[in-house]
Amino acid sequence: MLRRSSLTRLGAAVRRQSTSSSPPNYRRMILESRVYDVAVQTPLQEAPALSHELQNRVLLKREDLQPVFSFKIRGAYNKMASLSSEEKAAGCVCCSAGNHAQGVALSARMLGVKAKVVMPLATPDIKVNAVRHHGGEYVDIVLHGKSFDDAAAEARRLVKEENLTMLLPFDDPYVIAGQGTIGMEILQQSSGSGDKLDAIFVACGGGGMLAGISAWVKQIRPSVKVIGVEAADAAGMTASLEAGKPVELEHVGLFADGAAVKLVGSETYRVCAENVDEMVTVSTDEICAAIKAGFNDTRAILEPAGVLSIAGMTQYAKTRGLSGCQFAAVTSGANIDFARLRFVSERADSHERLLAVEIDETPGAFLRLNRCLDAVGVRITEFSYRYADAQKARVHLSFHSPSAEHAAAAIRELQEEESPMGFARGTYKVLDLSDNELAKVHTRYLAGGRAQGDIQNERLYRFEFPDRPRALATFLESLQREWNISLFHYRNHGADVGRVLVGFQVPTEDHERFQAFLNQLAYVFHEETNNEMYREFML
């Protein structure tokens, strides 16, 4: 984490290195910004659930409520409105497949300026259609190249050959000033809240919004901290401020794609070095948890880059043990692809732990493990097993626990030779994979596969049951018969119905009795023994 003492020295160095030309007067430019021709003054909304969780008053600056569901409309419109009549007549171009493109498109339609938006060929239709919707007849969408770099090269060619004006997404004084109006609004809206504002948390990609907000706040109310937040795998501004100059990253993570920038702007760097108090970096899991937290308070599904501020604020308050403060966090966008929600849901639950556990390959071992965890008050949310060895079974399981301390106690319980809860047994071999990226993204779904060894007389069934507390334990108890379980998969997805896949070893002479056993169970079931997926990949 980078703090103000280091940034102050960097700011002084930046001022000494400045050229003879004076830097932009951002206070005046923000006051004169024309963003309100199209942008709205978004609410500074109290977040009760976050406030309760963090024991600090949390205010959310709802930039996701802009007409394009992102703060980007402010800077794009202010820049386009600043062009001369000759520049407007010649037209504009930008290279973007995200929120900047939508801001440019709406600005072009509102100002009656022709604009070309260059996007890579692989840009999803939803983004292309959004730009077309906002821009209408004033926007020409150019799909070019395999990568963003190819598209950017095409945009530069259009600037040169067609005399178009390039609309940069962040490294332009008019864009910075447009985004700076957010800071002006936050100070105005928080002035009557009764409590002094302690800090504003701002997402950072290229640095336009962070530069604009910090430029205003540090001139008007310098006691308020401005804290930038970046994804840990795309922390370009943090690296640049530490190095004392803009640093290009070799690679950037794409989960928070709206803030995935390899090289911050030279002007945004200069302004941030002078004005930003601290930088915070957050993990993918922290971003997912922030999406969930934002939803709980707003019922809006924010995009990953749009909740960087919430993730950074949460980390900042918890790691410092702060309470009684007042924080503002800018929720900067809500343009999330629906297909990403499953991943977000999987990773958002900070109370879920992922384990690999070795248990005895004996009847009832699943149930004993479940009872052990149930006794210490944790709920299994995932269980994957496939027969591999006659002596030991290796399973992947996840469980939900109310706190990290409680989860650690549950893991210790599994490892105790004599359980404090009274379960006398051998020690379980437990590997905590909760922070293992490979396990969370890949291997939890690869657990199982083909059976190792000779599996005789296996039959496969899907079961459904009402997913309520102890439902899994009740289901396991109902299966305690003489037929060996050779495959088991369960995953709780937060729905009302639990779905389990179970393989049983049933000798031919037991078929009739086994069918009678299934019929007397109070569960919906479907046989999948002849399913081609099972026969091709799991036998």
Backbone torsions as a table, in degrees:
resi	resn	phi	psi	omega
1	MET	NA	137.6	-178.0
2	LEU	-103.6	128.2	-174.5
3	ARG	-109.5	171.7	-172.1
4	ARG	-61.0	-36.6	-177.7
5	SER	-58.3	-42.1	178.4
6	SER	-69.1	-40.7	-177.5
7	LEU	-68.5	-32.4	178.1
8	THR	-62.0	-43.7	178.1
9	ARG	-64.3	-38.7	178.6
10	LEU	-65.5	-40.7	179.4
11	GLY	-61.0	-41.7	178.8
12	ALA	-62.8	-40.4	179.1
13	ALA	-65.1	-39.6	178.8
14	VAL	-62.5	-42.4	-179.7
15	ARG	-64.1	-38.3	179.3
16	ARG	-66.1	-31.2	-176.8
17	GLN	-85.9	-5.3	-176.5
18	SER	-63.4	150.8	177.3
19	THR	-76.3	175.3	-177.3
20	SER	-66.1	-24.5	178.8
21	SER	-69.5	138.3	-177.8
22	SER	-72.5	145.0	177.6
23	PRO	-69.5	160.6	-179.9
24	PRO	-57.8	144.5	174.7
25	ASN	-87.8	89.2	-172.7
26	TYR	-69.1	-28.8	177.4
27	ARG	-60.5	-47.8	179.8
28	ARG	-67.9	-42.8	-177.6
29	MET	-63.8	-36.4	177.9
30	ILE	-68.0	-42.6	178.6
31	LEU	-62.9	-34.5	-177.4
32	GLU	-91.7	1.4	-177.4
33	SER	-60.9	142.8	-176.9
34	ARG	-99.8	23.9	-173.9
35	VAL	-61.8	-26.8	-172.5
36	TYR	-79.0	1.7	168.5
37	ASP	-65.9	-27.1	-175.5
38	VAL	-134.2	-35.4	-179.5
39	ALA	-80.5	161.1	177.0
40	VAL	-112.4	155.0	171.7
41	GLN	-78.5	106.0	-175.1
42	THR	-76.8	152.9	-177.9
43	PRO	-70.2	150.1	168.7
44	LEU	-101.4	98.6	-164.7
45	GLN	-104.6	131.4	177.4
46	GLU	-68.8	142.0	179.7
47	ALA	-112.6	93.5	-173.7
48	PRO	-61.3	-44.2	-176.8
49	ALA	-66.6	-44.7	177.5
50	LEU	-64.0	-40.4	179.2
51	SER	-60.4	-42.6	179.8
52	HIS	-66.5	-43.9	-178.3
53	GLU	-62.8	-42.1	-174.5
54	LEU	-91.7	-9.9	-176.9
55	GLN	59.3	33.1	173.9
56	ASN	-140.3	151.9	177.5
57	ARG	-77.8	123.5	-176.5
58	VAL	-112.7	128.0	176.5
59	LEU	-116.2	131.2	179.4
60	LEU	-105.6	123.4	175.4
61	LYS	-87.6	106.6	-164.2
62	ARG	-85.0	66.8	177.8
63	GLU	-69.0	-13.9	174.3
64	ASP	-68.2	-8.5	179.2
65	LEU	-93.5	5.8	175.3
66	GLN	-66.0	162.0	-178.9
67	PRO	-55.8	-28.1	177.8
68	VAL	-104.8	14.9	178.1
69	PHE	61.2	29.3	-179.0
70	SER	-161.7	152.7	177.5
71	PHE	-66.7	-15.4	-171.4
72	LYS	-60.7	-22.1	179.7
73	ILE	-61.6	-31.2	-177.4
74	ARG	-62.0	-56.5	-176.8
75	GLY	-67.4	-41.0	-178.7
76	ALA	-62.7	-44.8	-178.5
77	TYR	-68.6	-43.0	-178.6
78	ASN	-61.1	-39.5	178.3
79	LYS	-66.5	-47.6	-177.7
80	MET	-65.1	-37.8	179.3
81	ALA	-67.1	-23.2	-177.9
82	SER	-81.3	-10.4	-176.5
83	LEU	-68.1	152.0	175.9
84	SER	-71.1	164.8	179.4
85	SER	-61.6	-34.4	178.4
86	GLU	-67.1	-42.2	179.3
87	GLU	-66.1	-40.0	178.0
88	LYS	-63.8	-40.3	-179.4
89	ALA	-65.7	-35.9	-180.0
90	ALA	-72.6	-30.1	178.6
91	GLY	101.6	172.0	-174.5
92	CYS	-128.9	166.8	174.5
93	VAL	-146.9	146.6	172.1
94	CYS	-141.0	159.0	174.8
95	CYS	-118.0	110.8	-178.2
96	SER	-168.2	145.2	172.3
97	ALA	-117.2	15.3	-174.2
98	GLY	-127.4	-142.1	-173.5
99	ASN	-66.9	-32.8	178.4
100	HIS	-61.9	-40.5	179.5
101	ALA	-61.0	-41.2	179.6
102	GLN	-68.7	-37.0	176.2
103	GLY	-63.8	-42.3	177.6
104	VAL	-63.9	-42.4	-177.9
105	ALA	-61.8	-48.0	180.0
106	LEU	-66.6	-38.6	178.1
107	SER	-61.6	-42.2	179.8
108	ALA	-60.9	-43.6	179.8
109	ARG	-67.1	-41.5	-178.5
110	MET	-67.4	-34.7	-177.6
111	LEU	-96.0	-5.5	-179.3
112	GLY	68.9	33.6	-178.4
113	VAL	-109.1	133.4	176.6
114	LYS	-73.1	134.5	-179.0
115	ALA	-138.6	142.5	173.0
116	LYS	-107.7	131.2	178.2
117	VAL	-113.6	114.0	-177.4
118	VAL	-95.5	127.1	-179.9
119	MET	-131.1	151.1	173.7
120	PRO	-61.6	154.3	-178.3
121	LEU	-58.5	-31.0	-175.2
122	ALA	-86.4	8.4	-179.2
123	THR	-59.5	129.7	-179.7
124	PRO	-58.2	146.5	-178.3
125	ASP	-57.3	-34.4	-177.1
126	ILE	-61.0	-35.2	179.9
127	LYS	-77.2	-39.4	177.2
128	VAL	-61.9	-45.6	-178.2
129	ASN	-66.4	-34.4	178.4
130	ALA	-64.6	-42.6	178.0
131	VAL	-64.5	-43.3	179.1
132	ARG	-62.4	-39.7	179.7
133	HIS	-63.3	-45.5	-176.9
134	HIS	-73.5	-33.1	-174.3
135	GLY	-93.0	-27.8	-179.3
136	GLY	57.4	-137.9	-175.6
137	GLU	-70.6	-12.1	-176.7
138	TYR	-86.5	-7.3	-176.0
139	VAL	-118.2	132.8	174.2
140	ASP	-110.8	115.3	-179.3
141	ILE	-88.6	124.4	-179.8
142	VAL	-112.0	111.2	176.5
143	LEU	-93.1	117.8	-172.3
144	HIS	-148.2	132.9	170.0
145	GLY	82.8	163.1	-179.6
146	LYS	-86.0	-19.6	-174.6
147	SER	-135.1	170.9	176.7
148	PHE	-64.0	-35.9	179.0
149	ASP	-62.8	-39.5	176.8
150	ASP	-62.7	-43.0	179.8
151	ALA	-65.1	-39.6	178.9
152	ALA	-64.2	-38.8	177.9
153	ALA	-63.6	-38.4	177.6
154	GLU	-66.0	-39.2	177.6
155	ALA	-62.6	-41.8	178.0
156	ARG	-64.6	-35.8	177.3
157	ARG	-64.1	-40.5	179.7
158	LEU	-65.8	-36.7	176.6
159	VAL	-59.3	-45.5	-175.8
160	LYS	-73.2	-45.5	-172.0
161	GLU	-85.2	-27.0	-177.4
162	GLU	-113.6	6.4	176.6
163	ASN	58.7	39.8	178.7
164	LEU	-89.0	157.4	175.3
165	THR	-93.9	127.0	178.2
166	MET	-78.2	128.5	176.2
167	LEU	-102.0	101.8	-177.9
168	LEU	-75.5	149.2	-177.1
169	PRO	-76.3	-22.6	-177.0
170	PHE	-149.9	-34.4	-170.1
171	ASP	-90.5	61.5	-179.5
172	ASP	-148.6	132.2	-177.4
173	PRO	-56.2	-37.2	-179.8
174	TYR	-70.7	-35.0	175.1
175	VAL	-66.6	-45.4	178.7
176	ILE	-59.6	-44.0	179.9
177	ALA	-64.7	-40.0	177.9
178	GLY	-60.5	-44.8	177.8
179	GLN	-68.6	-28.0	-179.6
180	GLY	-64.0	-20.5	177.3
181	THR	-62.6	-21.6	175.7
182	ILE	-63.0	-44.6	178.3
183	GLY	-63.3	-40.0	177.8
184	MET	-60.0	-44.1	-179.7
185	GLU	-66.5	-41.1	-179.0
186	ILE	-59.8	-45.5	-179.7
187	LEU	-65.7	-38.9	177.9
188	GLN	-65.4	-46.2	-174.4
189	GLN	-73.5	-26.2	-178.6
190	SER	-89.7	-9.5	-174.4
191	SER	-66.7	-25.9	-179.6
192	GLY	-102.7	15.6	-175.2
193	SER	-79.1	-12.1	179.7
194	GLY	93.1	-29.7	178.4
195	ASP	-111.7	145.7	177.2
196	LYS	-71.4	145.8	178.7
197	LEU	-81.8	125.5	-177.0
198	ASP	-91.5	-39.2	-176.2
199	ALA	-158.0	150.8	173.5
200	ILE	-117.7	127.9	179.2
201	PHE	-103.6	128.8	-171.0
202	VAL	-132.6	130.3	175.3
203	ALA	-66.5	150.2	179.2
204	CYS	-136.2	124.9	170.0
205	GLY	-115.3	-85.3	172.8
206	GLY	-83.3	-18.4	173.9
207	GLY	104.5	4.4	-177.5
208	GLY	-63.9	-48.1	-179.6
209	MET	-68.5	-42.7	179.6
210	LEU	-62.8	-41.7	178.8
211	ALA	-64.4	-46.2	-177.4
212	GLY	-64.7	-46.6	-179.6
213	ILE	-64.8	-44.9	-177.9
214	SER	-66.5	-35.8	179.5
215	ALA	-61.6	-41.0	180.0
216	TRP	-73.2	-50.1	-173.6
217	VAL	-61.8	-42.2	-176.4
218	LYS	-72.1	-17.5	173.9
219	GLN	-88.8	-33.7	-173.9
220	ILE	-94.2	-43.5	-179.0
221	ARG	-141.0	76.3	-172.1
222	PRO	-63.9	-16.7	179.5
223	SER	-72.0	-18.7	179.3
224	VAL	-79.5	124.2	178.2
225	LYS	-73.0	142.2	171.5
226	VAL	-115.4	117.9	-173.1
227	ILE	-119.3	120.1	178.4
228	GLY	-85.2	146.7	-179.1
229	VAL	-129.3	129.6	178.2
230	GLU	-127.8	154.5	169.1
231	ALA	-66.3	139.9	-176.3
232	ALA	-59.7	-29.9	-179.3
233	ASP	-95.3	13.7	175.8
234	ALA	-148.9	46.8	-172.3
235	ALA	-93.6	62.2	-177.1
236	GLY	-67.8	-40.0	-179.1
237	MET	-70.8	-40.1	177.2
238	THR	-58.9	-47.3	179.6
239	ALA	-63.3	-38.9	-178.7
240	SER	-68.1	-43.5	179.7
241	LEU	-66.3	-36.0	177.0
242	GLU	-66.9	-35.4	-178.2
243	ALA	-83.2	-16.5	-177.9
244	GLY	81.5	13.2	177.8
245	LYS	-165.6	159.3	177.5
246	PRO	-59.4	130.7	-178.3
247	VAL	-119.9	130.4	177.2
248	GLU	-87.5	126.9	178.3
249	LEU	-78.3	145.2	177.6
250	GLU	-70.3	-41.4	-178.8
251	HIS	-140.6	150.6	173.3
252	VAL	-130.0	142.9	173.0
253	GLY	-71.4	151.4	-173.1
254	LEU	-110.6	4.2	-178.6
255	PHE	-62.7	-50.0	173.9
256	ALA	-88.5	68.1	-169.1
257	ASP	-63.7	-26.2	178.4
258	GLY	-70.0	-10.1	178.8
259	ALA	-130.2	24.1	-178.7
260	ALA	-93.0	90.5	-175.7
261	VAL	-124.9	128.4	179.9
262	LYS	-74.1	-37.3	-175.0
263	LEU	-133.5	117.4	178.0
264	VAL	-70.1	164.6	-179.0
265	GLY	-74.3	154.5	177.9
266	SER	-68.4	-39.3	179.0
267	GLU	-75.3	-40.3	177.7
268	THR	-63.5	-38.2	176.4
269	TYR	-61.2	-46.7	-177.9
270	ARG	-59.1	-46.1	-177.3
271	VAL	-68.1	-42.2	-179.7
272	CYS	-66.0	-38.7	178.6
273	ALA	-61.3	-32.0	-179.6
274	GLU	-81.8	-30.2	-165.2
275	ASN	-120.7	-24.0	-174.2
276	VAL	-79.5	134.9	-177.8
277	ASP	-79.4	-46.4	-177.0
278	GLU	-149.6	160.4	171.7
279	MET	-121.2	140.2	178.5
280	VAL	-125.7	139.6	174.4
281	THR	-115.2	144.8	-174.9
282	VAL	-129.9	153.3	-178.0
283	SER	-86.4	169.5	176.4
284	THR	-60.4	-41.9	179.1
285	ASP	-63.4	-38.6	178.0
286	GLU	-66.0	-35.5	177.2
287	ILE	-66.1	-45.2	179.1
288	CYS	-62.0	-42.0	177.4
289	ALA	-62.7	-34.4	179.2
290	ALA	-70.3	-34.5	175.1
291	ILE	-61.3	-43.5	178.0
292	LYS	-64.1	-43.9	179.8
293	ALA	-63.5	-41.4	177.8
294	GLY	-63.0	-40.0	178.3
295	PHE	-64.0	-41.6	-178.7
296	ASN	-59.2	-34.0	-177.6
297	ASP	-94.4	-24.4	-173.5
298	THR	-118.6	-17.4	-170.6
299	ARG	59.2	23.8	173.2
300	ALA	-110.2	142.8	177.3
301	ILE	-97.6	103.6	-176.4
302	LEU	-84.7	153.3	178.2
303	GLU	-78.1	161.5	-178.5
304	PRO	-53.9	-47.8	178.5
305	ALA	-65.4	-27.5	-177.8
306	GLY	-71.6	-16.7	-179.6
307	VAL	-113.0	10.3	176.4
308	LEU	-54.1	-38.8	-179.1
309	SER	-62.4	-42.5	179.1
310	ILE	-65.9	-43.1	179.5
311	ALA	-62.1	-44.4	179.8
312	GLY	-66.8	-40.9	178.6
313	MET	-62.8	-43.1	179.9
314	THR	-61.4	-48.1	178.5
315	GLN	-61.5	-44.8	-176.7
316	TYR	-60.6	-47.1	-177.9
317	ALA	-68.2	-41.3	-176.3
318	LYS	-72.6	-42.5	-177.2
319	THR	-69.3	-25.4	179.5
320	ARG	-97.5	-4.9	-179.3
321	GLY	64.1	35.8	-176.2
322	LEU	-80.4	144.9	173.7
323	SER	-150.0	154.8	178.2
324	GLY	76.2	10.6	178.7
325	CYS	-94.0	168.4	173.9
326	GLN	-121.1	121.3	-177.7
327	PHE	-119.7	146.3	169.6
328	ALA	-115.4	138.0	177.7
329	ALA	-129.0	130.1	-178.8
330	VAL	-86.6	113.5	173.6
331	THR	-86.4	100.5	-161.1
332	SER	-89.7	-8.3	179.5
333	GLY	-173.2	155.5	-179.9
334	ALA	-135.5	30.5	178.5
335	ASN	-94.7	75.0	-178.5
336	ILE	-104.1	140.2	175.3
337	ASP	-73.5	131.7	-177.1
338	PHE	-57.6	-33.9	-176.8
339	ALA	-64.0	-17.4	-177.2
340	ARG	-85.0	-8.9	-172.3
341	LEU	-66.6	-31.6	179.4
342	ARG	-62.8	-45.3	178.6
343	PHE	-61.9	-44.0	-179.8
344	VAL	-59.7	-45.3	-179.0
345	SER	-61.9	-41.0	179.9
346	GLU	-62.6	-38.9	-171.2
347	ARG	-97.7	-7.3	-173.6
348	ALA	-77.5	-21.1	-173.4
349	ASP	-85.0	97.2	-179.5
350	SER	-71.4	-8.2	179.8
351	HIS	-94.2	2.1	179.2
352	GLU	-96.6	134.2	178.2
353	ARG	-114.1	142.4	179.9
354	LEU	-112.8	125.7	-176.8
355	LEU	-128.0	152.7	163.4
356	ALA	-110.6	126.7	-174.2
357	VAL	-129.3	136.0	174.2
358	GLU	-99.5	125.1	179.8
359	ILE	-126.3	166.9	177.7
360	ASP	-69.1	141.7	175.4
361	GLU	-86.0	70.2	-178.9
362	THR	-135.7	153.3	177.1
363	PRO	-56.9	136.7	178.2
364	GLY	87.6	-3.2	-177.5
365	ALA	-65.2	-38.5	177.6
366	PHE	-59.7	-47.9	-176.0
367	LEU	-63.7	-41.5	179.3
368	ARG	-62.2	-41.0	177.8
369	LEU	-63.4	-43.5	179.6
370	ASN	-63.9	-41.6	179.4
371	ARG	-64.4	-37.3	178.9
372	CYS	-61.4	-46.7	179.8
373	LEU	-70.1	-37.5	179.1
374	ASP	-62.8	-34.3	-178.2
375	ALA	-65.9	-28.1	179.3
376	VAL	-99.2	10.6	170.4
377	GLY	82.8	27.6	174.0
378	VAL	-113.2	153.8	-175.3
379	ARG	-115.9	121.8	177.7
380	ILE	-67.5	130.3	179.8
381	THR	-113.8	-11.0	-179.9
382	GLU	-156.5	140.3	179.6
383	PHE	-150.3	119.0	-179.6
384	SER	-128.0	130.0	-178.0
385	TYR	-151.2	144.0	170.8
386	ARG	-142.5	136.5	-179.3
387	TYR	-57.4	132.3	179.6
388	ALA	-141.0	-22.2	-172.5
389	ASP	-151.3	145.6	-177.5
390	ALA	-73.9	-18.5	-175.5
391	GLN	-104.3	-45.6	-174.1
392	LYS	-126.0	145.1	175.1
393	ALA	-115.5	138.4	177.8
394	ARG	-113.0	123.2	-175.3
395	VAL	-123.7	151.2	168.2
396	HIS	-101.8	130.9	175.0
397	LEU	-141.3	151.3	172.5
398	SER	-121.4	147.4	174.6
399	PHE	-139.8	154.9	-179.6
400	HIS	-101.8	130.8	-178.6
401	SER	-134.5	145.8	-176.2
402	PRO	-68.8	-19.0	-178.1
403	SER	-157.1	164.2	178.2
404	ALA	-63.8	-37.8	180.0
405	GLU	-65.2	-41.4	179.6
406	HIS	-66.0	-39.3	178.4
407	ALA	-63.6	-42.9	179.2
408	ALA	-61.9	-38.5	178.2
409	ALA	-65.3	-38.1	179.1
410	ALA	-65.4	-40.0	178.8
411	ILE	-66.1	-40.8	176.6
412	ARG	-61.1	-37.3	179.0
413	GLU	-59.7	-39.9	178.9
414	LEU	-67.1	-30.5	-174.1
415	GLN	-89.5	-11.3	-178.9
416	GLU	-71.6	135.9	177.0
417	GLU	-68.6	-37.2	174.5
418	GLU	-121.5	111.7	-172.8
419	SER	-64.7	135.2	174.2
420	PRO	-59.2	-22.2	-179.6
421	MET	-87.8	1.5	175.4
422	GLY	99.8	5.6	178.4
423	PHE	-90.5	100.2	179.6
424	ALA	-80.4	123.4	-177.7
425	ARG	-168.8	173.5	175.1
426	GLY	-72.8	158.7	-179.1
427	THR	-68.3	134.6	171.9
428	TYR	-78.7	140.9	170.7
429	LYS	-86.6	117.7	-173.3
430	VAL	-122.1	132.5	173.9
431	LEU	-120.3	116.0	-179.7
432	ASP	-81.3	114.7	-176.8
433	LEU	-107.7	16.1	-172.5
434	SER	-61.8	-28.0	179.4
435	ASP	-109.9	16.6	-178.4
436	ASN	-96.1	108.5	-174.7
437	GLU	-63.1	-39.7	178.7
438	LEU	-60.2	-44.3	-178.9
439	ALA	-66.5	-42.9	-175.4
440	LYS	-69.7	-36.0	-175.0
441	VAL	-89.8	-34.4	-170.0
442	HIS	-124.0	-62.8	-164.1
443	THR	-68.1	-23.5	177.6
444	ARG	-62.2	-28.9	-179.7
445	TYR	-90.0	-14.2	179.0
446	LEU	-94.0	-9.6	179.5
447	ALA	-60.5	130.2	-178.1
448	GLY	113.7	-116.5	-179.3
449	GLY	74.1	-149.3	-179.5
450	ARG	-67.8	144.7	176.7
451	ALA	-70.5	143.3	175.4
452	GLN	-95.3	127.8	-177.9
453	GLY	94.4	-173.0	-174.4
454	ASP	-94.2	109.7	177.6
455	ILE	-100.4	111.1	-177.9
456	GLN	-96.9	140.9	169.3
457	ASN	57.6	38.6	-179.1
458	GLU	-82.1	136.8	173.7
459	ARG	-127.4	140.4	-172.3
460	LEU	-113.4	134.5	-178.3
461	TYR	-137.2	144.5	168.9
462	ARG	-102.5	135.4	178.1
463	PHE	-122.0	150.9	174.0
464	GLU	-128.1	140.0	177.0
465	PHE	-150.5	155.5	176.8
466	PRO	-60.6	122.7	-174.7
467	ASP	-89.3	92.3	179.7
468	ARG	-129.9	173.4	180.0
469	PRO	-51.4	134.0	179.5
470	ARG	67.5	11.1	-179.5
471	ALA	-63.3	-39.7	-179.8
472	LEU	-66.4	-42.2	179.0
473	ALA	-61.9	-42.6	178.7
474	THR	-61.9	-41.2	178.6
475	PHE	-62.6	-46.1	-180.0
476	LEU	-62.5	-39.5	179.6
477	GLU	-62.4	-34.8	-179.1
478	SER	-71.1	-17.7	-178.4
479	LEU	-93.6	2.8	-175.0
480	GLN	-75.1	80.1	175.6
481	ARG	-128.7	-169.9	-174.2
482	GLU	-80.1	-7.9	-177.2
483	TRP	-84.9	128.2	-176.7
484	ASN	-72.5	138.2	174.5
485	ILE	-90.4	121.6	-176.3
486	SER	-109.6	-8.0	178.2
487	LEU	-153.3	141.4	178.6
488	PHE	-153.4	128.6	174.2
489	HIS	-141.8	128.4	177.4
490	TYR	-139.7	137.9	173.9
491	ARG	-144.2	124.3	176.3
492	ASN	-85.3	123.1	179.8
493	HIS	-110.1	16.0	178.7
494	GLY	82.6	8.0	-179.7
495	ALA	-90.3	174.4	179.9
496	ASP	-78.4	-19.6	-175.5
497	VAL	-112.8	126.6	174.5
498	GLY	-90.0	140.6	-179.0
499	ARG	-122.9	128.9	-176.3
500	VAL	-129.8	139.6	173.7
501	LEU	-111.1	126.2	-174.9
502	VAL	-132.6	134.7	171.6
503	GLY	-106.3	131.0	178.3
504	PHE	-117.3	144.5	170.8
505	GLN	-96.4	109.2	-173.7
506	VAL	-124.3	109.0	176.9
507	PRO	-58.4	152.7	-176.3
508	THR	-55.5	-40.9	-177.9
509	GLU	-68.2	-13.0	-179.3
510	ASP	-98.0	0.8	-172.8
511	HIS	-55.8	-46.8	-176.4
512	GLU	-65.4	-43.9	179.3
513	ARG	-66.3	-38.3	178.9
514	PHE	-65.3	-40.4	178.9
515	GLN	-64.0	-38.6	177.4
516	ALA	-64.1	-38.7	177.0
517	PHE	-60.9	-45.3	179.2
518	LEU	-62.8	-40.8	-176.8
519	ASN	-65.4	-28.8	-179.0
520	GLN	-84.8	-9.1	175.7
521	LEU	-71.1	147.0	-179.2
522	ALA	-90.8	42.9	-177.2
523	TYR	-132.5	145.1	171.2
524	VAL	-72.2	134.5	179.2
525	PHE	-141.9	156.3	178.7
526	HIS	-138.3	130.2	177.4
527	GLU	-81.2	135.9	-179.2
528	GLU	-124.1	19.3	-175.6
529	THR	-60.1	-31.3	-178.9
530	ASN	-98.4	8.7	178.4
531	ASN	-65.3	130.8	-175.3
532	GLU	-63.3	-32.0	177.9
533	MET	-62.6	-44.4	179.3
534	TYR	-63.9	-46.8	-174.3
535	ARG	-71.0	-30.0	-178.0
536	GLU	-85.3	-33.3	-169.4
537	PHE	-118.9	-12.3	-172.7
538	MET	-120.6	-9.2	178.6
539	LEU	-97.0	NA	NA
